[in-house]
Amino acid sequence: MGHIVNAKEEVYLALAERLNKNPVGAPVNEILMEILHRLYTEGEAMVGSKFPMVPIRLDKIARITGMEEETLKKTLVSMSEKGLVQELPMKRGTYYMLTPMVVGFFEFTFMRVRDEINMKELAELFENYFRRPEVGKEFTGAATKLMRTLVYENLIPAIVETEVLSYEKASEIIRQSGGGALSLCTCRHKASHLDRTCNAGAPMETCTTMGDTANWLVRRGMAEPATVDELLRVLDQTEKLGLVHLCDNVLNQPSYLCHCCGCCCEALRPVRKYGKSFAHPSNFIPALDRDSCPACGTCADKCQIKAITMRDDGNEGEVPVVNKEICLGCGACASACPSGALTMSRRPVLHVPPRNKTELFTRIAREKGKI
């Protein structure tokens, strides 16, 4: 009996080690093993452990695993329905890719309600896993970040409006996508299972996906289709609540657009706690006109990552001070300023994202010494 248990554990350990090889990996520890046991059957874990680092066709996975194609197809469909494998339509047919933890099966687990697994138990496991120092280092350690921040467009100064490209504007990203899908916010849904409510009062159905990713999520029942206008309404609604817009750190055709709160979001919480970000800042940063500042503290209250503090300037009382090392340049502070004393100015060095996912992950892997 012990031999059977050990063999089973070896299958899950092989899967864990494979997941940790991703550019943004999943450090192996006892909590990760608990998560994998709850999400993967033993057969699915075996198949997952055999996946190469690049998308692959069914026939090649069959050769690697030694499984009959018909049997393997059923396993891959089951894994796809759980969000453990992604199906990628290409010119030469459907390719399959093992889903990483982030952005990946963590999000796909909580972007819908699931009755077949214990969501509260999984929420507690992910919560404890993400708080591990080695996990935070893995997610935030590279110079190239997985996500990037988008500034509130109404705050872009007219003097630089013509210099701002479409990749810097959330509304343009949505319009160029032609529509997409909406699902539950993964992080707020997870927090709800931990009996926490969002401090910003943010709605649950805000997670925006676009392109092939949106089509796959809709097909697998993880999201509902949404028009451009519907996605733009969510953008406007979340902006009024002072949320932070994050998308994939790519120049062309981002797949995700998140509307994040500092209390629940797993991309923002590390900034508040450790000063390390999961996302690259926007190309803007707050600028203060001291003479018109009422020192009300609204900007500090509205900052989702607490990058603004009120300090005594030794002369005229308190003033807001921006920690430029961690400020994401989202614009929530300037949008909330009642006097217009805070505005958004162009950063002196502009961030141009990697062209696509391949370039993004190659950069991250190289910076981490994984290639």
N, C-alpha and C positions, 0 to 999 in steps of 0.2 A: 504493500500500500504506500509505504514511504517513497518507493521508487516512482510510483505514478505521480504523487504530489510533486516530487522534485522535478520530474520531466515537465509537468504543467508549469511550474514556476519558471523553468528555463525558457519556455515559449514566451511568457509575458516579459521576462527580463530581456530577451532578444528584441521584442517589440519596443521596450523602453529605450534600449540602446540605439535602435534605429531612429526613433523619434528625436533623440538627443543629437543626432548627426545633422539635423536640419540647420540651415543658417541661423534661425532663431530656434534653438533646441528646447528640450525639456529635461533639465537635470534630473538624474535618476535618484530617487530616494523612496522611503517606505510609503510616503503619501501618494506619489505618482503610481506606485504599484497598486495601491488600493483603488485609485481612479480607473486604471486600465482594467482591472478585474471587473469593475461595474459597467464599463462601457463596451468591452469586447468579449465575445465568446472565445473559447480557446482556439477554435478553428479560424476565427477572424484575426486573432492575435498572431497566429502562425502566418497567415497570408500577409498581414501588415508588416511583419518582421522581414519578409523577403523582398519588399518593394525597393527598387533602386531610387536614386535621388532625383531622377527625371521622370516625367510622365511616360507611361508605357502602355502598349496595346494588350488586349486580352490574351492573344496567342503567346506572347512573350512571357506574361505572368504565369500562364499555364506551364510553360517549359520550366520556369524557375521553381515553381512550387511542386511540380509533378502531378498536378491535378488535371482531371478532365475539364475541358473548357465549359461544358454545360454545368457541371457542379460548381466550378469556380465562378461562373457568371452569377449564379444564385447567391453565392457568398458576397460578391462585390455589390450586388443590388442591395442586399441587407446592410452592408457597411455604408453604402451611399445614403440609404434612408436614415441612417443614424448620424450622417455627417462625418464618418470616419474615413471615407474615400470620396474624392471628387471626380466627377465625370467631365472630361474636356472634349467637346466636339471639335475635330480638326478635319482637314481636307482628306486625310487618309483613314478616317473613321474615328471612333471613340477611343480616347486615351484615358488612362486612370492614373490618379496621383494620390499617394497617401497623405491624408490631411494632417498638417502639423497641429500642435496644441493651440498656438496663437499666430496669426489670426487663423482659427481652425476649429477643432472639435470642441474647445471650450465654448466658443461663440455658438456653434451649431447645436450644442446640447441645450443651451438656455434661451435660444431665440424663439422657442415655442413651448407650449405646455406638453409634458410627456407623462403618461400614466403608468408606463411599463417599468419605470425606474424610480428610485427614491430621490427626488429632486433636492429635498432638504439635506439629505446625507451627502449628496454630491456637492451642494453649495458649501457645506462645511469643509469638505475635503479640498475643494479648489481654493477656498478662502485661506486655509492653513498652508496650502502649497505655495500660493502667491506671496505669502508673508516670509517665506524662507529666503535668507540673504543670497544664496547661490542662484535662486530662481530670479530674483530681482536683477542680479548682475547679468544673467544670461539675456534677459529681455531688454535691458537698457544699456548694456556695456559697449555696443559698437558705436562708432562715430556716425555711421549711417543708420538712421532710425527707420523703423518699420512703417510709421505713420507720419503725417505732417499736419500742421495746423493751418486753418483757413481763417483769415480776418473777416470781420463783419464788413460787407461791401459798402454799406452806406457811410462808413467811416474813412474810406479811402479818400485822401485829399484830392481835390480837383486838379491840383498842380501836377500830380503824378498819375492821374487816371489813365492817360494815354500810354504810360509805361507798364501798366499792370496787364499781365497776360492772362489768357483764359484759365490756365492751370492754377492761378491764384484765387479764382472766384468760384465759390460753391455753386452759385446759380448757373454759371456757364458749364460747369462739370455736369450738372443735372440735365441741362438742356441738350448738351452734346450726346448724352447717353440715350436720349429718346424715351426715357422712362425706365422703370426698374421694379423694385419690390420693397415692401415694408414688413418688418417683423418686430417681435419684442426686443427691447433693449436688453442685451445679454446681461450686462452688469447690474442694471436695476432689477431684473428678474431674479438674478442670483441673490441680491441683497434682500429681496422680499422673502425669500426662504430662510433668511437669517433674522427675520423680524425687524428689518430696518426699512425706514421710509426715506425717500429722496428729500434732502433738505431744500432743494430748488423747486420742489413740487412738479418735477418733470413727468410727462406722460410716459407710458410704457412702450407704446408702439411707435418708435422713432428710428429704429435701425434701418438704414437705407442701403440697398445694394443695387448694382447696375450691371448691365452687360450680361455675359454668359453666366456669371455667378448668380445674378438675380434669376435667370431662367432656370438654372439648376435647383436653386432653393425653392422656387415655386413648384417645380415639377416634383420635388421630394416632400412637399408639404411643410416646409420650414418658413415660408414667407407668402405674403399675398401680393399679387401684381399691383403696381401703382403707376399712374400716369405722371408725366412731367409736372403738371399742375399740382397733383397731390403731393409729390415730393417737395415742390417749392413751398407749399403751405406748411409742411412739417419744418422746413428750414426757417421760415418766418416765425412760426410758433415757438420753436426752441430758442431762436435768437432773442425773442422778447423775454424769455425766461433767463437769459444770460448764460446759456450753455456754450460749450466749446465745440467748434466744428473740427473734426479730425477725419482725414481720408488717407488712403494708401499713399506712401511717399514715392509716387511715380508721376511722370510728366504726362503720359498718355493713358486715357481710359481707366481711371481708378475704378475699383470694384466696390469699395465700401465708403460710406459717408456716415460717420457717427456723430451724435449730438450729446456731448458728455458733461456729466456733473462731477464735481470733485469728491463728493461723498461716496459715490458708488463705482465710478469708472476705474477699471484696472489699469488704464493707460495714464490716468491723472493721479491716482492715489500715491504712486511711488514718488512723484514730484513733491507732493506735500510732505511725505515722510522722510525721504532720503535726498531730495534735491536732484534726483536723476529722472530724466524723462524718457518715455516710450515713444515720444513724438518730436519731430523737428519743429521749431517755432516758425511762425509765418514770417514774411518779409517786412513786418511792421512791428513797432514797439511804442508804448505810450510815451507821450511828451506832455509835461505839465506847464501851464501858465500860472505861476505862483500868485500873481496879482488878482486873478479872478477865482482862485480856489477858496471855497468856503470852509475847508477843513472839516467837512461833514463825515468823512469816513465811508461814504457810500461805495467808492471804488474798491476800498479794501474789503468791505463786506461782500461785494459781488465777485471778487476774484475767486475762481474755482480752485486755484492751487495755492492761494495765500502768498502770491508773489508781491503783494503790496501791503505795507505796514504804515501805520501813522506814527510819526516820530516828531519830537520837539526839535525845531530847528534852532533853538536858542535865541530867537529873535522875535518872530511874530506868532509863536505858538506851533501847533502841530501841522505837518505837511505829509502828504502821501509820498512814500519812497518806494520805487519799483526795484525789485531784485532782478536786474537784467540777465543774471546768469541762468535763471529758471523761467523767466517770463516767456509765455508761448505766443504773445502777440495776437491773441484772439479778438480783442476789442470789447470784451464784456464790461470792463471797467469804464472805458470811455463812453460806451453806449449808455451806461447808467448814470454818468456824471450829470448832476442837475444844472450845473453852471456852464458846462462846455469847457471847463478848465483843462480837462484831459482830452487830448486828441491822439490820433495814431500817425506816426511819422515813418517814413521809409528807412529801413535799416541800411547802414553804409555798405554792408556786404550781403548780396542777395543769394538765396538758396535756390538752385535749379535742381529739381529732383532727378533721379535716374530715369531713363526713358521708359522703361517697362519693368515688369516683375523679374525677368531674367537678370537684367542689370542690377536691380535692387538687391536681390538675394546673392548675386555674385560678389557685390561690394561687401555686404555684411559678412559673408563667409570668409572672404579674404581678410577682412579686418580682425576676425576672430581666430585666424589661423586654421580654419577648417578646410581650406584648399591651398 
